[in-house]
Amino acid sequence: MLEVTDLRLGFAAGKKTLAAVDGISFAISAGETFALLGESGCGKSATAQGIMRLLPSAGRITGGSIKLEGEELLTLAEADMRQVRGARIAMIFQEPATSLNPVLTVGVQIGEVLDLHCGLRGEPARQRMLELLRQVGIADPERRLDEYPFQFSGGMKQRVMIAIALAGEPDLLIADEPTTALDVTVQAQILDLLAKLQRERGMGMLLITHDLGVVARMAHRIGVMYAGELVEVASREEFFSRPQHPYTQALFAALPEVSRRGMALTTIPGQVPSLAAMPAGCRFADRCAHVMPVCRESAPDWRGVAASHTLRC
């Protein structure tokens, strides 16, 4: 359904463009969840914004290809891209409180999508809105439809965001840290809801997260990002049973476990290199326990360790 090939994008800083995403490639099939995993600042959200062509004013797509069911999105006119957003690709943003308009009712905000992408107005649109609110688990939708975002809790705002995203019946849903701001109980409810809606609709999903628990619950395949590059791609079974890249192994080692209670948690020394000073070789070399001289000289190529498992190391 979605095919991203050698995507490169960056942000203008003076006369230079600093690369935030440097040549990543992946594909997502209908009904599949592909998770992009990595720490803050590694380029996950920038990748999602690039796919939607919603980069901030300093953002630049400098190369690569993004195809949705064979159609190249990077060469579409902006007017055509507006018809793709919401109708064929929808996005749930990280913080619902800043994504919803505080001065418009929830009904007006869902109705905008139905009007633009489905041609629904009046009573048919209202009935569809009520159906969407019921689908995402909001009780008493007749009353809630005419309320404002400040009258909803954090979890309910996130459900409204999901309803808005689903209103155009998209083929692909991009969920950018959809549960970060929520408590654990509500987080589980939202993840169950997304999985249920995906099964019913056969949507592809790009899930962006730094939470291994969310990945274990939702993803079919996982791509690990580090400093703007994909460093490991694997099926869920391979990823959790045989993590291969030193960065992935370090992430697992840093997880708190009952068996290690009272002991110091494992940490990854150092920090992600800045966009202005990316090393020529492996970008993880300065933090890696297995570093060799060749790692600092040249970037490692992809190699396969199983049919559904590749890494750069």
N, C-alpha and C positions, 0 to 999 in steps of 0.2 A: 504493500500500500504506500508506504513512505520509504524513499531511498535517498539518503544523504551521502554524498560522495565528496571526499577531500574538501570539506567545508572550512574556509578560512575567514575569520572576521576579527576586527580590532577596533580600537578607539583612537581618534585623532588627539595627539598631544603636541601642540605647536605645529612644527612642520613634519613630524613623524607620525606614523600609525603604529600603535603598540598592539601586537597580536594577542588577543584574548582566547581565541580558538584557532588551533593551528593544524589544519588538515585532518579532521576527524571524519570517519565514514561508518555508517550503520544503516540497517534496514528494519522496518517494522511491518509485520503482516497483519491482516485483518484478524481481530480477536486476540491479538498478542499484546502483552505488556512488556515493554523494554524499559529497564530502569537505568538512569544515569546516576552513578554514585560517586561521591567525592566530597572533600572538605570545602568550606566556603572559599570562594575566589578561584576555583579551578576551571570555571567556564561553563558550568551546567546551565545556568539561567540565560547566559548570553547565547548559548546554542538554541534554546527554546525561542528566544526573541528573534534570532536570525531566521529560524524556520517560519515564524509568523510575519517576518519582515516588520518587526515592531521595535527596532533598535533605537536608542536615544539619538539625539541630533549629532553627537560626536561619533556614533557607531558607523562602521563601514564593513560591508561584505566584500572581501578582496579576492575571493576565488571559490571554486567548487560548484556543486550542483545539488539542488533540492528538488526531487521529483515526487509528486503526489499522483499515484495511479498513472505514472508515465508522463505527466504534464510538468514541465519545468516551471517552478515558481519564481526563480530569480529573474527571469526575463519578462514576467507578466507586468503589464501596466498597473499602476496603483489602483485605478478604478476596478480592474479585474480582480486584483488581490483582495479588495474589500469584499468581493462576493465569495472569495474562498474563506476568509476569516469569519468564523461564526457559523457558516453553513457547512463547510467541509472539514475545517480544522477549528476546534475551539480550545480555549485555554482557561484553566483555573489558576489564578494568581496566588502568590504566596500569602498575602495578608488581606483577607476579605474586607477588613475595616477601611482600608484605603482604596479598594477596588470598587466599592459601591458608592453611588452618589448620595450624600447625606440629605439632600433637599428634594429628592424624588422618591415616591413610594416604590416599594418592591414590585408592585404590579406594573407601573410605568416602565421600570427597567427591564423586566422580562418581556413586556409588550413591544419594546423597541426591536428586539431580536425577531419576534414573531412577525412584525410588520415588514422588516427589511428583508428577511430571508424566506418567509413562508407566505407572505401576502395576507396574513390574518389580522383583522381588526374587529372592533365591537364585541358582540356577545361570543362568536366563535373563538376569538382570541382569549377572552376571559375564561371560557371553559377549558381551553388548552392550558392556560396559566394555572388554574386550580388543579388540573391533572398533573402538571409538572411538580407543583408543591407537594401533592400527595406522594408522588413517586420518590421524592427526596426525603420523605418522612417528616414533613411539617404538619402538625395538627391544626385543626380549625383554619384551613386555607382561605375560606371566604373572608374571615376577619383579617388574617395576616397579610393578605394581598394589598390591602389599603393602608398598611402601616409602613413606617420609615425604618431604615437600617438601624437607627439608635435604639429601636424598641426590640431588637433581636439580640440574643446572646452570641458569643463568638462562634459556637458550633452551628447555630441557626443561620448566621451570616454565611458561613461556609456552605451550608446546604442551599441557600439562595444562589450563591455563586455557581454551584453545580447545576441548579435549575436553569440559570441563564445560559451556561455553557451547552446544556443539552437541548435548549429550545430550538436551535436550528438543525437538530438531528445530525450532528457531525459524524464523519467517518473516522476521524482521528481526534483524540482528546489529549491535550498536553496538561499535565498536572504538576505545577511547580511547587514543591514542598507543601502539598495540600493540607497537611495536618500539623505543621510546626507550631502554630500558635494555640493549639488545642490541648486540653488535658487528656490523659491516657484513655479514659472511658469513651469520651466523644471521638477521639482519634480512631479507636477501633470501630465505632459505628460508621464513621465517614468512609473508612477503607472498605468495610463490608458493603456499604452502599455503592461505592464505585465498582467493586468487583461484580455485584449483582447487575448493575446497569450495563456493564460491559458485556456480560454473558447474554443479556436479553437483546442487546442491540448489535453485537458482533463488532464493536469498535476496536480499533487499534489504540493503544495508550502509550504515551511517553511519560514516564514517571520520574521526576527529578527529586532526589532526596540525598540526605547524608546519614539516614537512619537504617542500619542493617536489619532491624526488626521489621520495618515497613517493606524492605526489599524481600525478605524471606516470606512475607505474607502475600505479596502482590505480584512479583515479577516472574515472567517466564524466562527472560534472558537479562543479563546484567552487563553494562559497560562501565568500567571504572575509569574515571577521569582524574588526571593529575596535571596541573600547570598547563591547561589548554590542550592536552592530548589525551586520547584514549590509550590506556596502557594494558588493559586486559578486558576481553569479552568472553563470556561463558554462559552456558545454561545455568539455571538455578541450582540443579543437582551438582554439577561440576564446581560451581563457584563456592558452595558451602562445604563440599566434601574435600576439594583439592585446590584451594587458592594457590596460585603459582607466583604471581608478581610480588616482590618484596614489599611494595606499598600495601597491597591487599592483605598480605600476611601480617603486616604491622597493624593494620586496622582491626583485624580479628584479635591480635594479641592485646590490644588496648581495651577490649570489652571487659567490663567487670563480671566476674563469675563468683558464685558462692564458694567454690573450692579454693579461691585465692583471697578469701576474706581476711583482713588484717595485714595483707601484703600491699606493697606499693603498686599502683597500676603501671603497666607498661606505657611509655610515651614515645612518640616519634620525635627525635631531636631536630632542632633547626626549624625552618619554615619554608613555605612555598616560595620559589624564586619570584622576584618582581617581574612585571611585564617588560620593564625597561632593561632587564639584565638576565635574559634567559640563557642558560649555558648551551654550548655547542653540542655536547654529548647528551647522555641520559639526564633528564631533568630531575630525577630523584636521586642522582648520584651522591650529593652532599649529605643526604639523610639516610643512605642505605648501608646496612650492616655488611653487605656482600660486595661492596664497590671494588672494581678492578681498574687499572690504568686505562684500558680500552673504553670503559664506560664514560670517561671524561672527554675522550677524543671524538667519538662518533655516536650518533643516535642509533639505538638498536633497531633492527628490523622486526617485523611481525614474524612469529613462528607458531605453528600449531602444535598443541600437546594432546589434543583429542579432536574428534569430529566437530564438536561444538564448543571448542575452547582454544582461544589464541591469545598471545600476549607479546608485549615488546619488552624483552629483557635478554 
